[in-house]
Structure formats: structure tokens, C-alpha cells
Amino acid sequence: MRITVRVAAVQAEPSWLRLSDGVEQVVELIRAAATRGARLIAFPEAFLPGYPWWRWIDTNQWNVEYSTRCRENSMTRDGAEMRAIAEAAAAYGIHVILGFGERQDRRIYMSQAVIDDSGKLLSMRRKAGLNSVERKIFASGTPNLPAVHHTPIGKYGALSGQENQRPLLTRALRADEEQIHVAAWPGSPNGDAAGLDSSTTVSRMYALEVGAFVLAPTAVVGESAFDGMGGVHRMAGPTGRTRIYAADGSEVVSPLDEGEEGILYADLDMGAASAGDQRFDSDRSTRDSKGSVPARRGSRRLAAGWQSGPDRWALPMSLGADPGGIAAC
């Protein structure tokens, strides 16, 4: 059966270290995406309470203060904040994939929650493969294979940051015939040791390797991420590189401008009999100066390159096992 699914990928600046404001922001983005007909919305990595970019600044005073605030503004998996987000998913009938800091006792984890359109928590993974900077703040989760969720809108799964280039994890998703993949990223500033284009390159190669649509939400990192630090930081250059890719690695929709806040939309044909039959409408929405989401759009139809056959293990493994560096993911 052929169905068309509208998906949404967020490109926005988090409410840095303000959990209550951040939850309101997430609920509003869920509402905005659902209003535009989206059935699934994907958020960047550690969107609540924001990725710890301050760790790239060599000042112990800031690191101690901000690490404490990060812990205090992280969510618990069964707290009021998570319930509010799950209730929003149910109220607006939309699947939600959210990256957040999860607090348990004095530890915090980089977690990713998958919530269906009834508000049910389908899964929650704690990122295990942390880079050298992340380990200074977050605890490592127990290594476990990610799940592909079989839902009425298709088979989808999710990974965070460098997890998207780890063959053990990507093979598990490919073996379960994943159709939509969320590759969540925190941002792409020049401080990323793996290179400015690392997140977009990995996301595109994931689409080619697995043969799935890939939503790659990426946060915007502005001056407010460094409040109290005198505006001095190493994160020069534009951020926010949200993308949506087809199975052939092509971009389904023209991206938002770097640093621009908004939501990227695409209508995906989930039941095409062949690559030539596959079509998707594309749509983009940006925020105006008042922070609302106006009906600014431009549509086009594109043909996908190919869709993988039943033997997904025959697809090439394009990425190495060692991600290297201290990439900001």
C-alpha cells in the first residue's frame, strides 16, 4: 500500500539551560508542525537543555557553573516535562523524536526519546559512544542496539551524532528495513574538529548506505548559548544545517539558510513500487521576526534515484568504524 507521509525536521536555537522555556518551545514546534500536516517531527541532539558548547572554552569557572546548570535543567524520563511533551504528541497526533539531557540522580545522559502519535513512549536510548568533550559532562549509556519502530506511517529509527557512522548500529537498523531515519545533530560550528560539513556528509552517506529517507535536524548556535561569558567563544561561522535526504543521497527539499530558525518539511512516498515511481513534495517554513511560523513556502516535485531491494546487506558500507577526532556530535 502506498502512503504519503509529511515529515518535519527542526532547525532552531534551543532555550539554553532553561528547561521550562525549552519544554514550551518543543510543544510549540510540535503544534506548528502538526498544523502544517506533519506526522513526524525530529529534533536536534540534546535540544533540551541545549548541547554543552561551553566545554570548548578553556575556563574552569564557566565550565563548573554551566555544567551545574546543565544538570539542574535536564529532564527525568518520567517527570512532568516529559509528560507534557508526550501529551502534546497525543493532542496533535504526531510522532516525536527528541534529543535531551536525561537526569538520573547526579548523572546526566545524552538521551533520545521516541514518542508515537498517541503519546506512548516507544523507546529511549542513552548515547553510549561519547566523544572526549561529552564525557566531561555526560555519563555513558549502556551499549544496546537501536530499534526500528513499525508504525502506520512506516518503519523509522533514530541515532544521535557520531552514532550515525557506527557500522554495528547502522547495520541493525538496515537489517530491520528502516524506511525513515532521524540522524540528530547538535550544530556545525567551526569548532567541530571533524570539519564543518561532517554532519551533512554523514547524514547523506547514511541515506546511501541504508537506502532510507534521512531527516537530519541540526540546532542553531547563537550568542545566547554563551550568555555570561562576555560573548567570547570559538564557535565562529554559521550554524544550523538541517537536511532531508532521499535514499539516493539527494536533498528532498532546499534547506533553510544557515543560522535561520524554522522547520523543514517534506512529503515522502512510503510505498513506491520502484525508484522511478517514488515522488516527494517539498516544503519549507521559516520564522519571521516575531518568532511565528508564517506560510512562506515553495514547492517542487523531485524523483528519487533508487530504493534498495530486499537484500539490504548487499549495500556498500561507505563509512569507517572509527569516527576519530572530537567531533561535536
Contacts in CASP RR format, 6 or more apart in sequence:
PFRMAT RR
TARGET T0000
AUTHOR 0000-0000-0000
METHOD contacts of the structure
MODEL  1
MRITVRVAAVQAEPSWLRLSDGVEQVVELIRAAATRGARLIAFPEAFLPG
YPWWRWIDTNQWNVEYSTRCRENSMTRDGAEMRAIAEAAAAYGIHVILGF
GERQDRRIYMSQAVIDDSGKLLSMRRKAGLNSVERKIFASGTPNLPAVHH
TPIGKYGALSGQENQRPLLTRALRADEEQIHVAAWPGSPNGDAAGLDSST
TVSRMYALEVGAFVLAPTAVVGESAFDGMGGVHRMAGPTGRTRIYAADGS
EVVSPLDEGEEGILYADLDMGAASAGDQRFDSDRSTRDSKGSVPARRGSR
RLAAGWQSGPDRWALPMSLGADPGGIAAC
1 271 0 8 1.000
2 269 0 8 1.000
2 270 0 8 1.000
2 271 0 8 1.000
2 272 0 8 1.000
2 273 0 8 1.000
3 153 0 8 1.000
3 154 0 8 1.000
3 269 0 8 1.000
3 270 0 8 1.000
3 271 0 8 1.000
4 267 0 8 1.000
4 268 0 8 1.000
4 269 0 8 1.000
4 270 0 8 1.000
4 281 0 8 1.000
5 39 0 8 1.000
5 40 0 8 1.000
5 153 0 8 1.000
5 154 0 8 1.000
5 180 0 8 1.000
5 267 0 8 1.000
5 268 0 8 1.000
5 270 0 8 1.000
6 36 0 8 1.000
6 37 0 8 1.000
6 38 0 8 1.000
6 39 0 8 1.000
6 265 0 8 1.000
6 266 0 8 1.000
6 267 0 8 1.000
6 268 0 8 1.000
6 283 0 8 1.000
7 38 0 8 1.000
7 39 0 8 1.000
7 40 0 8 1.000
7 41 0 8 1.000
7 42 0 8 1.000
7 180 0 8 1.000
7 213 0 8 1.000
7 215 0 8 1.000
7 244 0 8 1.000
7 265 0 8 1.000
7 266 0 8 1.000
7 267 0 8 1.000
7 268 0 8 1.000
8 33 0 8 1.000
8 36 0 8 1.000
8 38 0 8 1.000
8 40 0 8 1.000
8 41 0 8 1.000
8 42 0 8 1.000
8 263 0 8 1.000
8 264 0 8 1.000
8 265 0 8 1.000
9 41 0 8 1.000
9 42 0 8 1.000
9 215 0 8 1.000
9 216 0 8 1.000
9 217 0 8 1.000
9 242 0 8 1.000
9 243 0 8 1.000
9 244 0 8 1.000
9 263 0 8 1.000
9 264 0 8 1.000
9 265 0 8 1.000
10 29 0 8 1.000
10 41 0 8 1.000
10 42 0 8 1.000
10 43 0 8 1.000
10 44 0 8 1.000
10 47 0 8 1.000
10 217 0 8 1.000
10 242 0 8 1.000
10 262 0 8 1.000
10 263 0 8 1.000
10 264 0 8 1.000
11 44 0 8 1.000
11 217 0 8 1.000
11 218 0 8 1.000
11 219 0 8 1.000
11 220 0 8 1.000
11 240 0 8 1.000
11 241 0 8 1.000
11 242 0 8 1.000
11 255 0 8 1.000
11 256 0 8 1.000
11 259 0 8 1.000
11 260 0 8 1.000
11 261 0 8 1.000
11 262 0 8 1.000
11 263 0 8 1.000
11 264 0 8 1.000
12 25 0 8 1.000
12 29 0 8 1.000
12 44 0 8 1.000
12 219 0 8 1.000
12 220 0 8 1.000
12 261 0 8 1.000
12 262 0 8 1.000
12 263 0 8 1.000
12 287 0 8 1.000
13 219 0 8 1.000
13 220 0 8 1.000
13 221 0 8 1.000
13 222 0 8 1.000
13 224 0 8 1.000
13 225 0 8 1.000
13 261 0 8 1.000
14 22 0 8 1.000
14 25 0 8 1.000
14 44 0 8 1.000
14 47 0 8 1.000
14 48 0 8 1.000
14 49 0 8 1.000
14 50 0 8 1.000
14 51 0 8 1.000
14 219 0 8 1.000
14 225 0 8 1.000
15 21 0 8 1.000
15 22 0 8 1.000
15 24 0 8 1.000
15 25 0 8 1.000
15 49 0 8 1.000
16 49 0 8 1.000
16 50 0 8 1.000
16 224 0 8 1.000
16 225 0 8 1.000
16 227 0 8 1.000
17 49 0 8 1.000
17 50 0 8 1.000
17 66 0 8 1.000
17 69 0 8 1.000
17 70 0 8 1.000
17 73 0 8 1.000
18 49 0 8 1.000
18 73 0 8 1.000
19 48 0 8 1.000
19 49 0 8 1.000
19 73 0 8 1.000
19 74 0 8 1.000
19 75 0 8 1.000
19 81 0 8 1.000
20 81 0 8 1.000
22 48 0 8 1.000
22 49 0 8 1.000
23 48 0 8 1.000
23 81 0 8 1.000
23 84 0 8 1.000
23 85 0 8 1.000
26 43 0 8 1.000
26 47 0 8 1.000
26 48 0 8 1.000
26 85 0 8 1.000
26 88 0 8 1.000
26 98 0 8 1.000
27 84 0 8 1.000
27 85 0 8 1.000
27 88 0 8 1.000
29 41 0 8 1.000
29 43 0 8 1.000
29 263 0 8 1.000
30 41 0 8 1.000
30 85 0 8 1.000
30 88 0 8 1.000
30 89 0 8 1.000
30 92 0 8 1.000
30 94 0 8 1.000
30 96 0 8 1.000
31 88 0 8 1.000
31 92 0 8 1.000
32 263 0 8 1.000
32 285 0 8 1.000
32 293 0 8 1.000
33 41 0 8 1.000
33 94 0 8 1.000
33 263 0 8 1.000
33 265 0 8 1.000
34 41 0 8 1.000
34 92 0 8 1.000
34 93 0 8 1.000
34 94 0 8 1.000
35 92 0 8 1.000
36 263 0 8 1.000
36 265 0 8 1.000
36 283 0 8 1.000
36 285 0 8 1.000
36 293 0 8 1.000
38 94 0 8 1.000
38 263 0 8 1.000
38 265 0 8 1.000
39 93 0 8 1.000
39 94 0 8 1.000
39 95 0 8 1.000
39 117 0 8 1.000
39 153 0 8 1.000
40 94 0 8 1.000
40 95 0 8 1.000
40 96 0 8 1.000
40 97 0 8 1.000
40 153 0 8 1.000
40 156 0 8 1.000
40 180 0 8 1.000
40 215 0 8 1.000
41 94 0 8 1.000
41 95 0 8 1.000
41 96 0 8 1.000
41 97 0 8 1.000
41 263 0 8 1.000
42 97 0 8 1.000
42 158 0 8 1.000
42 182 0 8 1.000
42 184 0 8 1.000
42 215 0 8 1.000
42 217 0 8 1.000
43 96 0 8 1.000
43 97 0 8 1.000
43 98 0 8 1.000
43 99 0 8 1.000
43 184 0 8 1.000
43 217 0 8 1.000
44 51 0 8 1.000
44 99 0 8 1.000
44 184 0 8 1.000
44 185 0 8 1.000
44 186 0 8 1.000
44 187 0 8 1.000
44 217 0 8 1.000
44 218 0 8 1.000
44 219 0 8 1.000
44 242 0 8 1.000
45 51 0 8 1.000
45 99 0 8 1.000
45 110 0 8 1.000
45 112 0 8 1.000
45 160 0 8 1.000
45 161 0 8 1.000
45 184 0 8 1.000
45 185 0 8 1.000
45 186 0 8 1.000
45 219 0 8 1.000
45 329 0 8 1.000
46 52 0 8 1.000
46 99 0 8 1.000
46 100 0 8 1.000
46 101 0 8 1.000
46 110 0 8 1.000
46 160 0 8 1.000
46 186 0 8 1.000
47 98 0 8 1.000
47 99 0 8 1.000
47 100 0 8 1.000
47 219 0 8 1.000
48 73 0 8 1.000
48 74 0 8 1.000
48 75 0 8 1.000
48 81 0 8 1.000
48 98 0 8 1.000
48 99 0 8 1.000
48 100 0 8 1.000
48 101 0 8 1.000
49 70 0 8 1.000
49 73 0 8 1.000
49 74 0 8 1.000
49 100 0 8 1.000
49 101 0 8 1.000
50 70 0 8 1.000
50 186 0 8 1.000
50 219 0 8 1.000
50 225 0 8 1.000
51 186 0 8 1.000
51 187 0 8 1.000
51 219 0 8 1.000
51 221 0 8 1.000
51 328 0 8 1.000
52 66 0 8 1.000
52 67 0 8 1.000
52 70 0 8 1.000
52 133 0 8 1.000
52 134 0 8 1.000
52 137 0 8 1.000
53 186 0 8 1.000
53 189 0 8 1.000
53 221 0 8 1.000
53 225 0 8 1.000
53 226 0 8 1.000
53 233 0 8 1.000
53 235 0 8 1.000
53 328 0 8 1.000
54 62 0 8 1.000
54 63 0 8 1.000
54 66 0 8 1.000
54 225 0 8 1.000
54 226 0 8 1.000
54 229 0 8 1.000
54 233 0 8 1.000
55 63 0 8 1.000
55 133 0 8 1.000
55 134 0 8 1.000
55 136 0 8 1.000
55 137 0 8 1.000
56 133 0 8 1.000
56 191 0 8 1.000
56 233 0 8 1.000
56 234 0 8 1.000
56 235 0 8 1.000
56 328 0 8 1.000
57 63 0 8 1.000
57 226 0 8 1.000
57 229 0 8 1.000
57 232 0 8 1.000
57 233 0 8 1.000
57 234 0 8 1.000
59 229 0 8 1.000
62 228 0 8 1.000
62 229 0 8 1.000
63 136 0 8 1.000
67 136 0 8 1.000
67 137 0 8 1.000
70 101 0 8 1.000
70 108 0 8 1.000
70 137 0 8 1.000
71 103 0 8 1.000
71 106 0 8 1.000
71 108 0 8 1.000
74 100 0 8 1.000
74 101 0 8 1.000
74 102 0 8 1.000
74 103 0 8 1.000
74 108 0 8 1.000
75 81 0 8 1.000
75 82 0 8 1.000
75 100 0 8 1.000
75 101 0 8 1.000
75 102 0 8 1.000
75 103 0 8 1.000
76 82 0 8 1.000
76 102 0 8 1.000
76 103 0 8 1.000
76 104 0 8 1.000
77 102 0 8 1.000
77 104 0 8 1.000
77 111 0 8 1.000
77 113 0 8 1.000
77 121 0 8 1.000
77 124 0 8 1.000
82 113 0 8 1.000
82 121 0 8 1.000
85 96 0 8 1.000
85 98 0 8 1.000
85 113 0 8 1.000
85 115 0 8 1.000
86 115 0 8 1.000
86 119 0 8 1.000
86 120 0 8 1.000
86 121 0 8 1.000
87 119 0 8 1.000
88 96 0 8 1.000
89 95 0 8 1.000
89 96 0 8 1.000
89 115 0 8 1.000
89 116 0 8 1.000
89 117 0 8 1.000
89 118 0 8 1.000
89 119 0 8 1.000
90 117 0 8 1.000
90 118 0 8 1.000
90 119 0 8 1.000
93 117 0 8 1.000
93 118 0 8 1.000
94 117 0 8 1.000
95 114 0 8 1.000
95 115 0 8 1.000
95 116 0 8 1.000
95 117 0 8 1.000
95 151 0 8 1.000
95 153 0 8 1.000
95 156 0 8 1.000
96 113 0 8 1.000
96 114 0 8 1.000
96 115 0 8 1.000
97 112 0 8 1.000
97 113 0 8 1.000
97 114 0 8 1.000
97 115 0 8 1.000
97 156 0 8 1.000
97 157 0 8 1.000
97 158 0 8 1.000
97 182 0 8 1.000
97 184 0 8 1.000
98 112 0 8 1.000
98 113 0 8 1.000
98 115 0 8 1.000
99 110 0 8 1.000
99 111 0 8 1.000
99 112 0 8 1.000
99 113 0 8 1.000
99 160 0 8 1.000
99 184 0 8 1.000
100 111 0 8 1.000
100 112 0 8 1.000
100 113 0 8 1.000
101 108 0 8 1.000
101 109 0 8 1.000
101 110 0 8 1.000
101 111 0 8 1.000
101 138 0 8 1.000
102 108 0 8 1.000
102 109 0 8 1.000
102 110 0 8 1.000
102 111 0 8 1.000
102 124 0 8 1.000
102 126 0 8 1.000
107 139 0 8 1.000
108 137 0 8 1.000
108 138 0 8 1.000
108 139 0 8 1.000
109 126 0 8 1.000
109 127 0 8 1.000
109 138 0 8 1.000
109 139 0 8 1.000
109 140 0 8 1.000
109 141 0 8 1.000
110 126 0 8 1.000
110 127 0 8 1.000
110 130 0 8 1.000
110 134 0 8 1.000
110 138 0 8 1.000
110 160 0 8 1.000
111 124 0 8 1.000
111 125 0 8 1.000
111 126 0 8 1.000
111 127 0 8 1.000
112 124 0 8 1.000
112 125 0 8 1.000
112 127 0 8 1.000
112 158 0 8 1.000
112 159 0 8 1.000
112 160 0 8 1.000
112 184 0 8 1.000
113 121 0 8 1.000
113 123 0 8 1.000
113 124 0 8 1.000
114 121 0 8 1.000
114 122 0 8 1.000
114 123 0 8 1.000
114 124 0 8 1.000
114 149 0 8 1.000
114 157 0 8 1.000
114 158 0 8 1.000
115 121 0 8 1.000
115 122 0 8 1.000
116 122 0 8 1.000
116 149 0 8 1.000
116 151 0 8 1.000
122 147 0 8 1.000
122 149 0 8 1.000
123 147 0 8 1.000
123 149 0 8 1.000
125 144 0 8 1.000
125 146 0 8 1.000
125 158 0 8 1.000
125 160 0 8 1.000
126 139 0 8 1.000
126 140 0 8 1.000
126 141 0 8 1.000
126 142 0 8 1.000
127 134 0 8 1.000
127 138 0 8 1.000
127 140 0 8 1.000
127 141 0 8 1.000
127 160 0 8 1.000
127 161 0 8 1.000
127 163 0 8 1.000
128 140 0 8 1.000
128 141 0 8 1.000
128 142 0 8 1.000
128 143 0 8 1.000
128 144 0 8 1.000
129 140 0 8 1.000
129 141 0 8 1.000
129 143 0 8 1.000
129 162 0 8 1.000
129 163 0 8 1.000
129 166 0 8 1.000
130 138 0 8 1.000
130 140 0 8 1.000
131 162 0 8 1.000
131 325 0 8 1.000
131 326 0 8 1.000
131 327 0 8 1.000
131 328 0 8 1.000
131 329 0 8 1.000
132 325 0 8 1.000
132 326 0 8 1.000
133 326 0 8 1.000
133 328 0 8 1.000
145 168 0 8 1.000
145 169 0 8 1.000
145 172 0 8 1.000
146 157 0 8 1.000
146 158 0 8 1.000
146 159 0 8 1.000
146 163 0 8 1.000
146 169 0 8 1.000
146 172 0 8 1.000
146 173 0 8 1.000
147 157 0 8 1.000
147 176 0 8 1.000
148 155 0 8 1.000
148 156 0 8 1.000
148 157 0 8 1.000
148 173 0 8 1.000
148 176 0 8 1.000
148 177 0 8 1.000
148 178 0 8 1.000
149 155 0 8 1.000
149 156 0 8 1.000
149 157 0 8 1.000
153 180 0 8 1.000
153 270 0 8 1.000
154 179 0 8 1.000
154 180 0 8 1.000
154 270 0 8 1.000
155 176 0 8 1.000
155 177 0 8 1.000
155 178 0 8 1.000
155 179 0 8 1.000
155 180 0 8 1.000
156 178 0 8 1.000
156 179 0 8 1.000
156 180 0 8 1.000
156 181 0 8 1.000
156 182 0 8 1.000
157 173 0 8 1.000
157 178 0 8 1.000
157 180 0 8 1.000
157 181 0 8 1.000
157 182 0 8 1.000
158 181 0 8 1.000
158 182 0 8 1.000
158 183 0 8 1.000
158 184 0 8 1.000
159 169 0 8 1.000
159 170 0 8 1.000
159 173 0 8 1.000
159 181 0 8 1.000
159 182 0 8 1.000
159 183 0 8 1.000
159 184 0 8 1.000
160 184 0 8 1.000
160 329 0 8 1.000
161 183 0 8 1.000
161 184 0 8 1.000
161 185 0 8 1.000
161 186 0 8 1.000
161 199 0 8 1.000
161 202 0 8 1.000
161 327 0 8 1.000
161 329 0 8 1.000
162 323 0 8 1.000
162 327 0 8 1.000
162 329 0 8 1.000
163 169 0 8 1.000
164 170 0 8 1.000
164 183 0 8 1.000
164 202 0 8 1.000
164 203 0 8 1.000
164 206 0 8 1.000
165 202 0 8 1.000
165 205 0 8 1.000
165 206 0 8 1.000
165 319 0 8 1.000
165 320 0 8 1.000
165 323 0 8 1.000
166 321 0 8 1.000
166 323 0 8 1.000
167 317 0 8 1.000
167 319 0 8 1.000
167 320 0 8 1.000
167 321 0 8 1.000
170 206 0 8 1.000
170 209 0 8 1.000
170 210 0 8 1.000
170 319 0 8 1.000
171 313 0 8 1.000
173 181 0 8 1.000
173 210 0 8 1.000
173 212 0 8 1.000
174 209 0 8 1.000
174 210 0 8 1.000
174 211 0 8 1.000
174 212 0 8 1.000
174 312 0 8 1.000
174 313 0 8 1.000
174 315 0 8 1.000
175 312 0 8 1.000
175 313 0 8 1.000
177 312 0 8 1.000
178 210 0 8 1.000
178 212 0 8 1.000
179 212 0 8 1.000
179 213 0 8 1.000
179 270 0 8 1.000
180 212 0 8 1.000
180 213 0 8 1.000
180 214 0 8 1.000
180 215 0 8 1.000
180 268 0 8 1.000
180 270 0 8 1.000
181 206 0 8 1.000
181 207 0 8 1.000
181 210 0 8 1.000
181 212 0 8 1.000
181 213 0 8 1.000
181 214 0 8 1.000
181 215 0 8 1.000
182 214 0 8 1.000
182 215 0 8 1.000
182 216 0 8 1.000
182 217 0 8 1.000
183 199 0 8 1.000
183 202 0 8 1.000
183 203 0 8 1.000
183 206 0 8 1.000
183 214 0 8 1.000
183 215 0 8 1.000
183 216 0 8 1.000
184 216 0 8 1.000
184 217 0 8 1.000
185 199 0 8 1.000
185 203 0 8 1.000
185 216 0 8 1.000
185 217 0 8 1.000
185 218 0 8 1.000
185 219 0 8 1.000
185 241 0 8 1.000
185 329 0 8 1.000
186 218 0 8 1.000
186 219 0 8 1.000
186 328 0 8 1.000
186 329 0 8 1.000
187 199 0 8 1.000
187 218 0 8 1.000
187 219 0 8 1.000
187 220 0 8 1.000
187 221 0 8 1.000
187 239 0 8 1.000
187 240 0 8 1.000
187 241 0 8 1.000
187 328 0 8 1.000
188 196 0 8 1.000
188 197 0 8 1.000
188 198 0 8 1.000
188 199 0 8 1.000
188 200 0 8 1.000
188 218 0 8 1.000
188 239 0 8 1.000
188 240 0 8 1.000
188 241 0 8 1.000
188 328 0 8 1.000
189 196 0 8 1.000
189 221 0 8 1.000
189 234 0 8 1.000
189 235 0 8 1.000
189 236 0 8 1.000
189 237 0 8 1.000
189 239 0 8 1.000
189 328 0 8 1.000
190 196 0 8 1.000
190 234 0 8 1.000
190 235 0 8 1.000
190 236 0 8 1.000
190 237 0 8 1.000
191 234 0 8 1.000
191 235 0 8 1.000
191 328 0 8 1.000
192 198 0 8 1.000
192 199 0 8 1.000
192 327 0 8 1.000
192 328 0 8 1.000
192 329 0 8 1.000
193 325 0 8 1.000
193 326 0 8 1.000
193 327 0 8 1.000
193 328 0 8 1.000
194 323 0 8 1.000
194 324 0 8 1.000
194 325 0 8 1.000
194 326 0 8 1.000
194 327 0 8 1.000
194 328 0 8 1.000
194 329 0 8 1.000
195 327 0 8 1.000
198 327 0 8 1.000
198 329 0 8 1.000
199 216 0 8 1.000
199 218 0 8 1.000
199 241 0 8 1.000
199 329 0 8 1.000
200 216 0 8 1.000
200 241 0 8 1.000
200 243 0 8 1.000
202 319 0 8 1.000
203 214 0 8 1.000
203 216 0 8 1.000
203 243 0 8 1.000
203 245 0 8 1.000
204 214 0 8 1.000
204 243 0 8 1.000
204 245 0 8 1.000
204 249 0 8 1.000
205 318 0 8 1.000
205 319 0 8 1.000
206 212 0 8 1.000
206 214 0 8 1.000
206 245 0 8 1.000
206 319 0 8 1.000
207 213 0 8 1.000
207 214 0 8 1.000
207 245 0 8 1.000
207 246 0 8 1.000
207 247 0 8 1.000
207 248 0 8 1.000
207 249 0 8 1.000
208 247 0 8 1.000
208 248 0 8 1.000
208 249 0 8 1.000
208 315 0 8 1.000
208 316 0 8 1.000
208 318 0 8 1.000
209 315 0 8 1.000
209 316 0 8 1.000
209 317 0 8 1.000
209 318 0 8 1.000
209 319 0 8 1.000
210 308 0 8 1.000
210 312 0 8 1.000
210 315 0 8 1.000
211 247 0 8 1.000
211 307 0 8 1.000
211 308 0 8 1.000
211 312 0 8 1.000
211 315 0 8 1.000
212 247 0 8 1.000
213 244 0 8 1.000
213 245 0 8 1.000
213 246 0 8 1.000
213 247 0 8 1.000
213 252 0 8 1.000
213 266 0 8 1.000
213 268 0 8 1.000
214 243 0 8 1.000
214 244 0 8 1.000
214 245 0 8 1.000
214 249 0 8 1.000
215 244 0 8 1.000
216 241 0 8 1.000
216 242 0 8 1.000
216 243 0 8 1.000
216 244 0 8 1.000
216 245 0 8 1.000
217 242 0 8 1.000
218 239 0 8 1.000
218 240 0 8 1.000
218 241 0 8 1.000
218 242 0 8 1.000
218 243 0 8 1.000
219 239 0 8 1.000
219 240 0 8 1.000
220 239 0 8 1.000
220 240 0 8 1.000
220 259 0 8 1.000
220 260 0 8 1.000
220 261 0 8 1.000
221 235 0 8 1.000
221 239 0 8 1.000
221 240 0 8 1.000
222 235 0 8 1.000
222 239 0 8 1.000
222 259 0 8 1.000
223 231 0 8 1.000
225 233 0 8 1.000
225 235 0 8 1.000
226 232 0 8 1.000
226 233 0 8 1.000
226 235 0 8 1.000
238 258 0 8 1.000
238 259 0 8 1.000
239 258 0 8 1.000
239 259 0 8 1.000
240 256 0 8 1.000
240 258 0 8 1.000
240 259 0 8 1.000
240 260 0 8 1.000
241 255 0 8 1.000
241 258 0 8 1.000
242 255 0 8 1.000
242 256 0 8 1.000
242 264 0 8 1.000
243 251 0 8 1.000
243 255 0 8 1.000
243 264 0 8 1.000
244 251 0 8 1.000
244 252 0 8 1.000
244 253 0 8 1.000
244 264 0 8 1.000
244 266 0 8 1.000
244 282 0 8 1.000
245 251 0 8 1.000
245 252 0 8 1.000
246 252 0 8 1.000
246 278 0 8 1.000
246 280 0 8 1.000
246 302 0 8 1.000
246 304 0 8 1.000
246 305 0 8 1.000
247 275 0 8 1.000
247 304 0 8 1.000
247 305 0 8 1.000
247 306 0 8 1.000
247 307 0 8 1.000
247 308 0 8 1.000
248 275 0 8 1.000
248 304 0 8 1.000
248 305 0 8 1.000
248 306 0 8 1.000
250 302 0 8 1.000
250 304 0 8 1.000
250 305 0 8 1.000
252 266 0 8 1.000
252 268 0 8 1.000
252 280 0 8 1.000
252 282 0 8 1.000
252 302 0 8 1.000
253 264 0 8 1.000
253 265 0 8 1.000
253 266 0 8 1.000
253 282 0 8 1.000
253 283 0 8 1.000
253 284 0 8 1.000
254 282 0 8 1.000
254 284 0 8 1.000
255 264 0 8 1.000
255 284 0 8 1.000
256 262 0 8 1.000
256 264 0 8 1.000
256 284 0 8 1.000
256 286 0 8 1.000
260 286 0 8 1.000
260 287 0 8 1.000
261 286 0 8 1.000
261 287 0 8 1.000
261 291 0 8 1.000
262 285 0 8 1.000
262 286 0 8 1.000
262 287 0 8 1.000
262 293 0 8 1.000
263 284 0 8 1.000
263 285 0 8 1.000
263 293 0 8 1.000
264 284 0 8 1.000
264 285 0 8 1.000
265 282 0 8 1.000
265 283 0 8 1.000
265 284 0 8 1.000
265 285 0 8 1.000
266 280 0 8 1.000
266 281 0 8 1.000
266 282 0 8 1.000
266 283 0 8 1.000
267 280 0 8 1.000
267 281 0 8 1.000
267 282 0 8 1.000
267 283 0 8 1.000
268 280 0 8 1.000
269 277 0 8 1.000
269 278 0 8 1.000
269 279 0 8 1.000
269 280 0 8 1.000
271 278 0 8 1.000
272 278 0 8 1.000
272 279 0 8 1.000
272 304 0 8 1.000
272 307 0 8 1.000
274 307 0 8 1.000
275 303 0 8 1.000
275 304 0 8 1.000
275 305 0 8 1.000
275 306 0 8 1.000
275 307 0 8 1.000
276 303 0 8 1.000
276 304 0 8 1.000
276 305 0 8 1.000
278 303 0 8 1.000
278 304 0 8 1.000
278 305 0 8 1.000
278 307 0 8 1.000
279 301 0 8 1.000
279 302 0 8 1.000
279 303 0 8 1.000
279 304 0 8 1.000
280 301 0 8 1.000
280 302 0 8 1.000
280 304 0 8 1.000
281 299 0 8 1.000
281 300 0 8 1.000
281 301 0 8 1.000
282 298 0 8 1.000
282 299 0 8 1.000
282 300 0 8 1.000
282 301 0 8 1.000
282 302 0 8 1.000
283 297 0 8 1.000
283 298 0 8 1.000
283 299 0 8 1.000
284 296 0 8 1.000
284 297 0 8 1.000
284 298 0 8 1.000
285 293 0 8 1.000
285 294 0 8 1.000
285 295 0 8 1.000
285 296 0 8 1.000
285 297 0 8 1.000
286 293 0 8 1.000
286 294 0 8 1.000
286 296 0 8 1.000
287 293 0 8 1.000
287 294 0 8 1.000
288 294 0 8 1.000
308 315 0 8 1.000
END
